[in-house]
Structures are given as structure tokens and as C-alpha cells.
Amino acid sequence: MAVKLRLVRMGKKKQPTYRVVAADSRSPRDGRFLEILGTYAPRGRSGAEPDAVITIDNAKALKWLSQGAQPTERVERLLRASGAWDEFQAAKAK
């Protein structure tokens, strides 16, 4: 079973929020997933917080990456922003 780290769309119309999940690559975008790794709010959580909010559990992300899960391009950027990608690359180089 090929596992991908990808986004699942949540939220209201024109106000998206996303979950970062580990899912079987054959399942649909908003379908079944194996585990939730974090959230991503590209427009912030409210009007008072207009910047993007990224919350990722780095330990869970490292676990899935070490088991061979492939992140999508967007999720890879989010992992770089949270620092999980650099930790994974350092562990892989050892």
C-alpha cells in the first residue's frame, strides 16, 4: 500500500482550512485516511489573524516519512516550514 502525505479540505465555502493527513494513495481527496498529522489554514483563523497558520505534529510526520510515505508538493512545503522536513533529511543522511 502506497501512503501519501496530503491535504484534506475542510472549512466553509471561500474560507478553506486543510488537514494534513497520511492516506492511501488510491483513496479520494476527502476520503479515508490513516492518521491526522496537523492542520493548515492559508487565510488565518480569523480576521484578527490574517497570516497562514501551520500546525504539524513533527513526530508523527517523521514516523510516516521514515516508513516511506511520499508527501505532495504542498505538504512538503508545509513540512519545510514546520521543520519536520529538515529533521527527516538529517536523520536520512546518518
N, CA, C and O atoms as CSV, one atom per row, in Angstrom:
chain,resi,resn,atom,element,x,y,z
A,1,MET,N,N,0.851,-1.179,0.000
A,1,MET,CA,C,0.000,0.000,0.000
A,1,MET,C,C,0.895,1.240,0.000
A,1,MET,O,O,1.727,1.408,0.891
A,2,ALA,N,N,0.725,2.098,-0.990
A,2,ALA,CA,C,1.486,3.345,-1.076
A,2,ALA,C,C,0.783,4.418,-0.244
A,2,ALA,O,O,-0.407,4.679,-0.421
A,3,VAL,N,N,1.536,5.027,0.659
A,3,VAL,CA,C,0.981,6.054,1.539
A,3,VAL,C,C,1.484,7.415,1.087
A,3,VAL,O,O,2.664,7.590,0.784
A,4,LYS,N,N,0.564,8.378,1.047
A,4,LYS,CA,C,0.916,9.748,0.702
A,4,LYS,C,C,0.550,10.650,1.870
A,4,LYS,O,O,-0.427,10.410,2.580
A,5,LEU,N,N,1.347,11.684,2.054
A,5,LEU,CA,C,1.003,12.745,2.995
A,5,LEU,C,C,0.376,13.844,2.155
A,5,LEU,O,O,1.028,14.398,1.270
A,6,ARG,N,N,-0.876,14.162,2.422
A,6,ARG,CA,C,-1.578,15.133,1.581
A,6,ARG,C,C,-2.594,15.914,2.383
A,6,ARG,O,O,-2.773,15.686,3.579
A,7,LEU,N,N,-3.266,16.853,1.701
A,7,LEU,CA,C,-4.238,17.732,2.341
A,7,LEU,C,C,-5.659,17.236,2.113
A,7,LEU,O,O,-5.987,16.709,1.051
A,8,VAL,N,N,-6.501,17.417,3.138
A,8,VAL,CA,C,-7.940,17.148,3.044
A,8,VAL,C,C,-8.626,18.475,3.299
A,8,VAL,O,O,-8.364,19.125,4.311
A,9,ARG,N,N,-9.505,18.885,2.390
A,9,ARG,CA,C,-10.135,20.203,2.518
A,9,ARG,C,C,-11.255,20.169,3.547
A,9,ARG,O,O,-12.081,19.257,3.571
A,10,MET,N,N,-11.255,21.182,4.387
A,10,MET,CA,C,-12.288,21.363,5.399
A,10,MET,C,C,-12.747,22.821,5.317
A,10,MET,O,O,-12.294,23.560,4.443
A,11,GLY,N,N,-13.623,23.234,6.200
A,11,GLY,CA,C,-13.991,24.642,6.284
A,11,GLY,C,C,-15.186,25.004,5.424
A,11,GLY,O,O,-15.797,24.156,4.775
A,12,LYS,N,N,-15.500,26.294,5.440
A,12,LYS,CA,C,-16.649,26.804,4.709
A,12,LYS,C,C,-16.264,27.204,3.297
A,12,LYS,O,O,-15.090,27.226,2.927
A,13,LYS,N,N,-17.289,27.518,2.524
A,13,LYS,CA,C,-17.058,27.996,1.171
A,13,LYS,C,C,-16.260,29.296,1.216
A,13,LYS,O,O,-16.591,30.202,1.981
A,14,LYS,N,N,-15.220,29.389,0.407
A,14,LYS,CA,C,-14.337,30.539,0.293
A,14,LYS,C,C,-13.529,30.812,1.563
A,14,LYS,O,O,-12.864,31.844,1.656
A,15,GLN,N,N,-13.577,29.903,2.542
A,15,GLN,CA,C,-12.760,30.009,3.750
A,15,GLN,C,C,-12.170,28.630,4.054
A,15,GLN,O,O,-12.553,27.997,5.038
A,16,PRO,N,N,-11.242,28.163,3.218
A,16,PRO,CA,C,-10.746,26.806,3.392
A,16,PRO,C,C,-9.786,26.656,4.569
A,16,PRO,O,O,-9.016,27.563,4.887
A,17,THR,N,N,-9.850,25.519,5.189
A,17,THR,CA,C,-8.812,25.049,6.093
A,17,THR,C,C,-8.527,23.620,5.656
A,17,THR,O,O,-9.385,22.969,5.060
A,18,TYR,N,N,-7.356,23.141,5.940
A,18,TYR,CA,C,-6.963,21.818,5.483
A,18,TYR,C,C,-6.407,21.012,6.637
A,18,TYR,O,O,-5.817,21.563,7.566
A,19,ARG,N,N,-6.596,19.704,6.575
A,19,ARG,CA,C,-5.918,18.774,7.463
A,19,ARG,C,C,-4.774,18.154,6.686
A,19,ARG,O,O,-4.926,17.827,5.509
A,20,VAL,N,N,-3.642,17.992,7.325
A,20,VAL,CA,C,-2.520,17.264,6.738
A,20,VAL,C,C,-2.673,15.834,7.238
A,20,VAL,O,O,-2.630,15.588,8.444
A,21,VAL,N,N,-2.851,14.888,6.315
A,21,VAL,CA,C,-3.124,13.508,6.696
A,21,VAL,C,C,-2.197,12.541,5.971
A,21,VAL,O,O,-1.619,12.863,4.933
A,22,ALA,N,N,-2.073,11.352,6.542
A,22,ALA,CA,C,-1.438,10.222,5.878
A,22,ALA,C,C,-2.578,9.369,5.340
A,22,ALA,O,O,-3.444,8.936,6.100
A,23,ALA,N,N,-2.583,9.125,4.024
A,23,ALA,CA,C,-3.683,8.400,3.400
A,23,ALA,C,C,-3.159,7.456,2.325
A,23,ALA,O,O,-2.083,7.668,1.766
A,24,ASP,N,N,-3.929,6.419,2.046
A,24,ASP,CA,C,-3.625,5.526,0.932
A,24,ASP,C,C,-3.718,6.344,-0.349
A,24,ASP,O,O,-4.653,7.125,-0.525
A,25,SER,N,N,-2.760,6.168,-1.232
A,25,SER,CA,C,-2.718,6.995,-2.442
A,25,SER,C,C,-3.915,6.758,-3.355
A,25,SER,O,O,-4.214,7.598,-4.205
A,26,ARG,N,N,-4.601,5.635,-3.197
A,26,ARG,CA,C,-5.747,5.339,-4.066
A,26,ARG,C,C,-7.063,5.903,-3.550
A,26,ARG,O,O,-8.056,5.903,-4.277
A,27,SER,N,N,-7.092,6.384,-2.307
A,27,SER,CA,C,-8.340,6.914,-1.753
A,27,SER,C,C,-8.585,8.329,-2.271
A,27,SER,O,O,-7.630,9.027,-2.610
A,28,PRO,N,N,-9.848,8.770,-2.340
A,28,PRO,CA,C,-10.154,10.114,-2.850
A,28,PRO,C,C,-9.638,11.213,-1.915
A,28,PRO,O,O,-9.299,10.946,-0.763
A,29,ARG,N,N,-9.584,12.444,-2.420
A,29,ARG,CA,C,-9.010,13.566,-1.678
A,29,ARG,C,C,-9.621,13.718,-0.291
A,29,ARG,O,O,-8.886,13.841,0.689
A,30,ASP,N,N,-10.920,13.711,-0.185
A,30,ASP,CA,C,-11.584,13.898,1.107
A,30,ASP,C,C,-12.076,12.574,1.673
A,30,ASP,O,O,-12.966,12.552,2.524
A,31,GLY,N,N,-11.502,11.470,1.206
A,31,GLY,CA,C,-11.933,10.146,1.648
A,31,GLY,C,C,-11.210,9.682,2.902
A,31,GLY,O,O,-10.792,10.486,3.736
A,32,ARG,N,N,-11.073,8.366,3.013
A,32,ARG,CA,C,-10.477,7.763,4.195
A,32,ARG,C,C,-9.001,8.133,4.314
A,32,ARG,O,O,-8.298,8.322,3.322
A,33,PHE,N,N,-8.566,8.228,5.557
A,33,PHE,CA,C,-7.157,8.488,5.817
A,33,PHE,C,C,-6.721,7.643,7.000
A,33,PHE,O,O,-7.552,7.111,7.735
A,34,LEU,N,N,-5.425,7.526,7.177
A,34,LEU,CA,C,-4.873,6.687,8.227
A,34,LEU,C,C,-4.643,7.459,9.526
A,34,LEU,O,O,-4.907,6.944,10.613
A,35,GLU,N,N,-4.152,8.690,9.414
A,35,GLU,CA,C,-3.855,9.478,10.604
A,35,GLU,C,C,-3.791,10.959,10.252
A,35,GLU,O,O,-3.354,11.328,9.163
A,36,ILE,N,N,-4.231,11.801,11.182
A,36,ILE,CA,C,-4.138,13.250,11.028
A,36,ILE,C,C,-2.797,13.703,11.590
A,36,ILE,O,O,-2.450,13.386,12.728
A,37,LEU,N,N,-2.047,14.445,10.783
A,37,LEU,CA,C,-0.731,14.926,11.203
A,37,LEU,C,C,-0.750,16.384,11.628
A,37,LEU,O,O,0.131,16.813,12.373
A,38,GLY,N,N,-1.721,17.150,11.180
A,38,GLY,CA,C,-1.784,18.559,11.539
A,38,GLY,C,C,-2.828,19.298,10.738
A,38,GLY,O,O,-3.666,18.689,10.073
A,39,THR,N,N,-2.772,20.633,10.807
A,39,THR,CA,C,-3.716,21.481,10.093
A,39,THR,C,C,-2.977,22.611,9.392
A,39,THR,O,O,-1.844,22.948,9.733
A,40,TYR,N,N,-3.649,23.180,8.409
A,40,TYR,CA,C,-3.120,24.304,7.644
A,40,TYR,C,C,-4.277,25.231,7.314
A,40,TYR,O,O,-5.245,24.825,6.672
A,41,ALA,N,N,-4.171,26.484,7.758
A,41,ALA,CA,C,-5.184,27.499,7.479
A,41,ALA,C,C,-4.509,28.597,6.651
A,41,ALA,O,O,-3.863,29.478,7.217
A,42,PRO,N,N,-4.650,28.558,5.313
A,42,PRO,CA,C,-3.937,29.516,4.469
A,42,PRO,C,C,-4.383,30.962,4.644
A,42,PRO,O,O,-3.615,31.877,4.349
A,43,ARG,N,N,-5.595,31.186,5.114
A,43,ARG,CA,C,-6.099,32.552,5.277
A,43,ARG,C,C,-6.128,32.972,6.734
A,43,ARG,O,O,-6.740,33.987,7.064
A,44,GLY,N,N,-5.492,32.232,7.602
A,44,GLY,CA,C,-5.533,32.532,9.030
A,44,GLY,C,C,-6.792,31.960,9.643
A,44,GLY,O,O,-7.628,31.385,8.946
A,45,ARG,N,N,-6.924,32.116,10.927
A,45,ARG,CA,C,-8.087,31.546,11.622
A,45,ARG,C,C,-9.212,32.552,11.786
A,45,ARG,O,O,-10.366,32.168,11.972
A,46,SER,N,N,-8.881,33.849,11.718
A,46,SER,CA,C,-9.914,34.874,11.872
A,46,SER,C,C,-9.414,36.167,11.240
A,46,SER,O,O,-8.298,36.221,10.723
A,47,GLY,N,N,-10.225,37.183,11.280
A,47,GLY,CA,C,-9.826,38.477,10.738
A,47,GLY,C,C,-8.673,39.100,11.513
A,47,GLY,O,O,-7.884,39.866,10.959
A,48,ALA,N,N,-8.579,38.765,12.799
A,48,ALA,CA,C,-7.501,39.303,13.623
A,48,ALA,C,C,-6.176,38.609,13.341
A,48,ALA,O,O,-5.117,39.134,13.685
A,49,GLU,N,N,-6.222,37.452,12.728
A,49,GLU,CA,C,-5.022,36.658,12.440
A,49,GLU,C,C,-4.968,36.364,10.941
A,49,GLU,O,O,-5.287,35.250,10.526
A,50,PRO,N,N,-4.564,37.354,10.111
A,50,PRO,CA,C,-4.659,37.198,8.658
A,50,PRO,C,C,-3.595,36.295,8.034
A,50,PRO,O,O,-3.773,35.860,6.897
A,51,ASP,N,N,-2.495,35.997,8.734
A,51,ASP,CA,C,-1.434,35.183,8.154
A,51,ASP,C,C,-1.776,33.692,8.222
A,51,ASP,O,O,-2.585,33.259,9.043
A,52,ALA,N,N,-1.149,32.935,7.354
A,52,ALA,CA,C,-1.360,31.492,7.321
A,52,ALA,C,C,-0.914,30.860,8.636
A,52,ALA,O,O,0.071,31.282,9.241
A,53,VAL,N,N,-1.660,29.840,9.067
A,53,VAL,CA,C,-1.353,29.134,10.312
A,53,VAL,C,C,-1.057,27.681,9.963
A,53,VAL,O,O,-1.879,27.000,9.351
A,54,ILE,N,N,0.127,27.211,10.358
A,54,ILE,CA,C,0.544,25.829,10.105
A,54,ILE,C,C,0.787,25.162,11.449
A,54,ILE,O,O,1.598,25.636,12.245
A,55,THR,N,N,0.082,24.057,11.703
A,55,THR,CA,C,0.267,23.290,12.925
A,55,THR,C,C,0.481,21.841,12.536
A,55,THR,O,O,-0.457,21.174,12.101
A,56,ILE,N,N,1.711,21.338,12.685
A,56,ILE,CA,C,2.015,19.961,12.296
A,56,ILE,C,C,2.727,19.265,13.447
A,56,ILE,O,O,3.641,19.827,14.050
A,57,ASP,N,N,2.308,18.042,13.748
A,57,ASP,CA,C,2.968,17.202,14.749
A,57,ASP,C,C,4.187,16.576,14.076
A,57,ASP,O,O,4.060,15.605,13.329
A,58,ASN,N,N,5.362,17.131,14.341
A,58,ASN,CA,C,6.584,16.690,13.666
A,58,ASN,C,C,6.924,15.233,13.956
A,58,ASN,O,O,7.464,14.546,13.088
A,59,ALA,N,N,6.621,14.751,15.149
A,59,ALA,CA,C,6.934,13.354,15.482
A,59,ALA,C,C,6.136,12.395,14.599
A,59,ALA,O,O,6.682,11.409,14.104
A,60,LYS,N,N,4.846,12.680,14.400
A,60,LYS,CA,C,4.018,11.829,13.537
A,60,LYS,C,C,4.483,11.917,12.085
A,60,LYS,O,O,4.538,10.910,11.379
A,61,ALA,N,N,4.817,13.134,11.646
A,61,ALA,CA,C,5.272,13.310,10.267
A,61,ALA,C,C,6.577,12.553,10.031
A,61,ALA,O,O,6.732,11.906,8.995
A,62,LEU,N,N,7.512,12.624,10.967
A,62,LEU,CA,C,8.776,11.892,10.834
A,62,LEU,C,C,8.546,10.388,10.799
A,62,LEU,O,O,9.211,9.669,10.053
A,63,LYS,N,N,7.606,9.915,11.607
A,63,LYS,CA,C,7.298,8.479,11.619
A,63,LYS,C,C,6.842,8.021,10.241
A,63,LYS,O,O,7.321,7.007,9.734
A,64,TRP,N,N,5.916,8.763,9.630
A,64,TRP,CA,C,5.396,8.369,8.315
A,64,TRP,C,C,6.447,8.525,7.222
A,64,TRP,O,O,6.533,7.686,6.326
A,65,LEU,N,N,7.242,9.585,7.285
A,65,LEU,CA,C,8.288,9.774,6.282
A,65,LEU,C,C,9.327,8.659,6.362
A,65,LEU,O,O,9.802,8.174,5.335
A,66,SER,N,N,9.679,8.256,7.581
A,66,SER,CA,C,10.670,7.190,7.736
A,66,SER,C,C,10.128,5.839,7.265
A,66,SER,O,O,10.902,4.947,6.918
A,67,GLN,N,N,8.811,5.687,7.251
A,67,GLN,CA,C,8.200,4.448,6.764
A,67,GLN,C,C,7.980,4.463,5.259
A,67,GLN,O,O,7.474,3.493,4.695
A,68,GLY,N,N,8.362,5.572,4.596
A,68,GLY,CA,C,8.305,5.623,3.141
A,68,GLY,C,C,7.146,6.390,2.551
A,68,GLY,O,O,6.928,6.325,1.341
A,69,ALA,N,N,6.387,7.121,3.365
A,69,ALA,CA,C,5.278,7.917,2.840
A,69,ALA,C,C,5.819,9.056,1.981
A,69,ALA,O,O,6.831,9.671,2.321
A,70,GLN,N,N,5.145,9.335,0.871
A,70,GLN,CA,C,5.565,10.383,-0.052
A,70,GLN,C,C,4.669,11.611,0.119
A,70,GLN,O,O,3.455,11.505,-0.051
A,71,PRO,N,N,5.244,12.782,0.454
A,71,PRO,CA,C,4.424,13.987,0.576
A,71,PRO,C,C,4.128,14.593,-0.792
A,71,PRO,O,O,4.925,14.463,-1.721
A,72,THR,N,N,2.984,15.253,-0.910
A,72,THR,CA,C,2.697,16.027,-2.108
A,72,THR,C,C,3.573,17.283,-2.068
A,72,THR,O,O,4.206,17.565,-1.052
A,73,GLU,N,N,3.608,18.030,-3.165
A,73,GLU,CA,C,4.448,19.233,-3.217
A,73,GLU,C,C,4.062,20.237,-2.131
A,73,GLU,O,O,4.929,20.779,-1.445
A,74,ARG,N,N,2.770,20.480,-1.978
A,74,ARG,CA,C,2.302,21.455,-0.987
A,74,ARG,C,C,2.625,20.990,0.426
A,74,ARG,O,O,3.063,21.791,1.251
A,75,VAL,N,N,2.419,19.722,0.716
A,75,VAL,CA,C,2.702,19.208,2.060
A,75,VAL,C,C,4.204,19.262,2.334
A,75,VAL,O,O,4.615,19.529,3.463
A,76,GLU,N,N,5.019,19.013,1.322
A,76,GLU,CA,C,6.469,19.113,1.517
A,76,GLU,C,C,6.853,20.538,1.916
A,76,GLU,O,O,7.705,20.726,2.785
A,77,ARG,N,N,6.237,21.539,1.295
A,77,ARG,CA,C,6.495,22.938,1.664
A,77,ARG,C,C,6.070,23.213,3.106
A,77,ARG,O,O,6.761,23.922,3.838
A,78,LEU,N,N,4.928,22.647,3.509
A,78,LEU,CA,C,4.458,22.830,4.880
A,78,LEU,C,C,5.403,22.150,5.872
A,78,LEU,O,O,5.668,22.685,6.948
A,79,LEU,N,N,5.907,20.975,5.509
A,79,LEU,CA,C,6.851,20.271,6.376
A,79,LEU,C,C,8.160,21.051,6.494
A,79,LEU,O,O,8.782,21.067,7.556
A,80,ARG,N,N,8.577,21.699,5.402
A,80,ARG,CA,C,9.779,22.544,5.461
A,80,ARG,C,C,9.537,23.718,6.415
A,80,ARG,O,O,10.421,24.072,7.195
A,81,ALA,N,N,8.359,24.317,6.356
A,81,ALA,CA,C,8.041,25.461,7.212
A,81,ALA,C,C,7.983,25.060,8.684
A,81,ALA,O,O,8.346,25.855,9.551
A,82,SER,N,N,7.535,23.843,8.980
A,82,SER,CA,C,7.438,23.395,10.365
A,82,SER,C,C,8.751,22.829,10.893
A,82,SER,O,O,8.912,22.660,12.101
A,83,GLY,N,N,9.693,22.534,9.993
A,83,GLY,CA,C,10.983,21.999,10.407
A,83,GLY,C,C,11.078,20.487,10.342
A,83,GLY,O,O,12.163,19.940,10.536
A,84,ALA,N,N,9.980,19.793,10.074
A,84,ALA,CA,C,9.982,18.327,10.036
A,84,ALA,C,C,10.805,17.799,8.862
A,84,ALA,O,O,11.466,16.768,8.984
A,85,TRP,N,N,10.770,18.491,7.740
A,85,TRP,CA,C,11.493,18.018,6.553
A,85,TRP,C,C,13.006,18.041,6.793
A,85,TRP,O,O,13.709,17.111,6.397
A,86,ASP,N,N,13.506,19.092,7.435
A,86,ASP,CA,C,14.938,19.182,7.730
A,86,ASP,C,C,15.366,18.079,8.698
A,86,ASP,O,O,16.439,17.497,8.537
A,87,GLU,N,N,14.527,17.785,9.711
A,87,GLU,CA,C,14.823,16.700,10.649
A,87,GLU,C,C,14.869,15.358,9.910
A,87,GLU,O,O,15.730,14.523,10.184
A,88,PHE,N,N,13.947,15.159,8.981
A,88,PHE,CA,C,13.910,13.915,8.205
A,88,PHE,C,C,15.153,13.774,7.335
A,88,PHE,O,O,15.743,12.695,7.274
A,89,GLN,N,N,15.558,14.843,6.665
A,89,GLN,CA,C,16.740,14.800,5.822
A,89,GLN,C,C,18.000,14.529,6.638
A,89,GLN,O,O,18.885,13.796,6.196
A,90,ALA,N,N,18.080,15.126,7.838
A,90,ALA,CA,C,19.240,14.904,8.703
A,90,ALA,C,C,19.281,13.459,9.193
A,90,ALA,O,O,20.353,12.858,9.263
A,91,ALA,N,N,18.116,12.898,9.534
A,91,ALA,CA,C,18.062,11.504,10.001
A,91,ALA,C,C,18.379,10.561,8.862
A,91,ALA,O,O,19.007,9.524,9.076
A,92,LYS,N,N,17.957,10.898,7.659
A,92,LYS,CA,C,18.205,10.042,6.487
A,92,LYS,C,C,19.683,10.046,6.122
A,92,LYS,O,O,20.197,9.038,5.639
A,93,ALA,N,N,20.373,11.158,6.343
A,93,ALA,CA,C,21.786,11.272,5.970
A,93,ALA,C,C,22.690,10.474,6.913
A,93,ALA,O,O,23.818,10.142,6.552
A,94,LYS,N,N,22.202,10.166,8.116
A,94,LYS,CA,C,23.020,9.417,9.080
A,94,LYS,C,C,23.230,7.986,8.667
A,94,LYS,O,O,23.897,7.231,9.375
